[in-house]
Amino acid sequence: MLHPGIRLTVDGGGVVAAPSSPLEGRSAASAFLTEALSAPAALRVEAVNGVAGVVQCVDGHVTGVLGLRSRGRLLVEGWLVVNPDKLMRWRC
């Protein structure tokens, strides 16, 4: 499902550890997302800023919001927000 040239940007806002530059390519994006969205989190598919997305909840708190842009059946770009200051409008 990931395009070979997918670009994943992660926003930790300096509050949560995050890569300082976008992750490029299927291997890098897949490895990061596998770790970032792992159990014991609950994941909910939801529209995120007008695109397909996923909301991650741990212990009743939103810990991440992932927006995805696709081309055909492949995901070409993703934005993962883990900065708690930007997650306050989301609910589990």
C-alpha positions in Angstrom: 0.0 0.0 0.0 3.0 2.4 0.5 4.3 4.0 -2.7 8.1 3.3 -3.1 8.7 7.1 -2.9 6.3 7.8 0.0 7.2 10.9 2.1 6.3 10.9 5.8 6.6 14.1 7.9 6.4 13.7 11.6 5.6 16.7 13.9 6.7 16.3 17.5 7.0 20.1 18.0 10.2 19.6 20.0 8.0 18.1 22.8 7.9 14.5 21.6 10.8 12.8 19.9 10.4 12.9 16.1 12.7 12.8 13.0 14.0 16.2 12.2 13.4 15.8 8.5 10.8 13.9 6.4 11.3 10.1 6.0 11.6 9.2 2.4 10.8 5.8 0.9 8.8 2.7 1.7 11.3 1.1 4.1 11.9 4.2 6.3 8.2 5.1 6.5 7.1 1.6 7.1 9.6 1.0 9.9 8.7 4.3 11.6 5.0 3.8 11.4 5.2 0.2 12.6 7.0 1.4 15.7 4.9 4.6 16.2 1.5 3.0 15.8 2.1 -0.2 17.7 0.1 -1.8 20.5 -1.3 -1.2 23.1 -2.8 1.7 21.1 -6.3 1.8 19.7 -6.4 3.0 16.1 -9.5 4.6 14.6 -9.9 5.4 10.8 -11.2 9.0 10.4 -11.0 11.9 8.1 -8.0 14.1 9.0 -8.1 17.6 7.5 -10.1 16.4 4.5 -8.0 13.3 3.8 -8.0 9.7 5.0 -6.4 9.3 8.3 -5.9 7.4 11.6 -6.3 8.6 15.2 -4.2 6.8 17.8 -5.4 6.5 21.4 -3.6 5.2 24.4 -5.3 5.0 27.8 -8.1 7.3 26.6 -5.7 10.0 25.2 -4.9 10.9 21.6 -1.2 10.3 21.1 -1.0 10.7 17.3 -3.0 11.7 14.3 -1.9 10.5 10.8 -3.2 12.1 7.6 -2.6 10.2 4.4 -2.6 11.2 0.7 -3.0 8.5 -1.9 -2.6 8.1 -5.6 -4.7 5.3 -6.9 -4.2 2.4 -4.3 -0.9 3.6 -3.0 -0.1 6.0 -0.2 2.2 8.7 -1.4 2.4 11.1 1.5 1.8 11.1 5.2 1.8 13.6 8.1 2.0 12.2 11.6 1.3 14.7 14.4 2.5 13.6 17.8 2.9 17.1 19.3 0.5 17.1 22.3 -0.2 20.8 21.8 -1.7 20.1 18.4 -3.7 17.0 19.5 -6.0 18.8 22.0 -8.9 19.1 19.5 -9.0 15.3 18.9 -10.9 12.9 21.2 -10.6 9.1 21.7 
